[in-house]
Amino acid sequence: MTAVESTEAESSAQSSPLTVPPFSVISGAQVQDALRGRENQIMELVEATYRVHGAGDSVNPPSYFLLFPDRPTSRIIALPASIGGQVRVDGLKWISSFPGNVAAGIPRASAVLILNDHDTGYPFAVLESSIISATRTAASAALAADWLSRGRQRPTRVGFFGVGLIARYIHTFLAGTGWSFDEIGVHDLSADSAAGYRDYLQRADPAARVTVHDNAEALIRSSDLVVFATVAGQPHVSELSWFDHNPLVLHVSLRDLAPEIVLASTNIVDDVEHCLKADTSPHLAEQRTGNRDFLAGTLDDVMAGRVDLPTDRPVVFSPFGLGVLDLAVGKYVYDEVQRSGELHTIDDFFHDLRRHG
Ligand SMILES: NC(=O)c1ccc[n+]([C@@H]2O[C@H](COP(=O)([O-])OP(=O)(O)OC[C@H]3O[C@@H](n4cnc5c(N)ncnc54)[C@H](O)[C@@H]3O)[C@@H](O)[C@H]2O)c1
């Protein structure tokens, strides 16, 4: 949309009478139906959202971390955001991370997403959002893998370091957006996780050559594309020589790499202010050096051609995970469910709407 069209759209939206929107609840099953097999569309949507965010047509304040003194490994994070462009919606993701769940056989993360109407502010939908969150994270990782490997040899050996739900979604997105690999490496501290992921890979890609590595060094040295999706709270990979082959690293779990690895790499983030917080590896590198000179730019800078990516050092993508991506994917799901006629609206959710009764 041009600036003139956008102004016209805005004034026509303003001139139509404001009404209270219906309120809907969208289940995880509906979310999955709306997203399944749409990897290319969702990756394009995430790319467009990064561009809108990069152009400043968004509000994405810092996430709020609710931490518990009695449950130090758990947290619930609030990500409020507003996105303009064609999506034009406000909202909030409220996502829990309880790593202890995994031992009980239920996922670590659970979440809801609230979408708010741009014109009235009314919340008009609540969506199950662990799938939306995993999907936008995986789409962002696949987008970064694509852009950051242009100009270097496209990786043919991928290594997954930490293999839970996010690693599964990232593999699905890489495969769904055209990647195929000669070799797939797997490493996890938990033998059960590694075995479960290998089973998933054998179902998803029966022809793949899968190797489970029981040590981190072997995984990294044998991979041109390394995907970190652990739940490590502090760096556990610090040996620079493991990266001598200058791999592309998708550092999705953000806290695996020691500052010396970060400082020896070309660093791309999704958003500088977001990423340099909460003791992420780039944040530790900033604390170590007292500056941000080690950052090459954002993925939006890369897509706009504002950053060069030398091939003689590792490239590390550290995405903090932006609320605007959840909104864009959530609104896509809402539109799909509405189009299919399957929207479950809650009658009379908003009630007592006459100011004076
Ligand atoms: N950056 C983002 O936008 C974003 C979005 C969503 C999730 N995440 C992150 O992705 C990570 C993975 O999430 P998940 O839902 O897949 O978690 P999960 O609990 O399902 O899986 C994590 C796996 O990592 C393994 N692991 C933990 N520490 C390890 C280590 N030091 N070495 C090797 N393996 C290790 C665990 O055994 C487990 O199998 C989390 O850290 C989460 O915060 C990031």
The ligand as an ORCA input file, in Angstrom:
! r2SCAN-3c Opt
* xyz 0 1
  N      14.251    -16.699     20.138
  C      12.970    -16.984     20.016
  O      12.209    -16.302     19.353
  C      12.440    -18.213     20.687
  C      11.079    -18.537     20.554
  C      10.600    -19.714     21.129
  C      11.478    -20.519     21.880
  N      12.775    -20.132     22.012
  C      13.705    -20.930     22.799
  O      13.909    -22.179     22.190
  C      14.408    -23.063     23.173
  C      13.863    -24.469     22.987
  O      12.485    -24.486     23.265
  P      11.674    -25.888     23.245
  O      10.239    -25.534     23.449
  O      12.075    -26.664     22.063
  O      12.235    -26.544     24.586
  P      12.238    -28.100     24.975
  O      12.314    -28.123     26.459
  O      11.122    -28.814     24.267
  O      13.613    -28.641     24.353
  C      14.858    -28.175     24.772
  C      15.875    -29.313     24.629
  O      17.180    -28.787     24.895
  C      17.906    -29.797     25.594
  N      19.025    -29.138     26.286
  C      18.967    -28.319     27.343
  N      20.207    -27.873     27.644
  C      21.058    -28.435     26.755
  C      22.446    -28.346     26.518
  N      23.234    -27.592     27.288
  N      22.979    -29.045     25.499
  C      22.194    -29.832     24.706
  N      20.859    -29.945     24.877
  C      20.297    -29.253     25.870
  C      16.880    -30.429     26.514
  O      17.293    -31.716     26.937
  C      15.642    -30.472     25.605
  O      15.554    -31.680     24.885
  C      14.101    -22.409     24.533
  O      15.303    -21.878     25.072
  C      13.185    -21.282     24.179
  O      13.273    -20.192     25.072
  C      13.269    -19.025     21.423
*
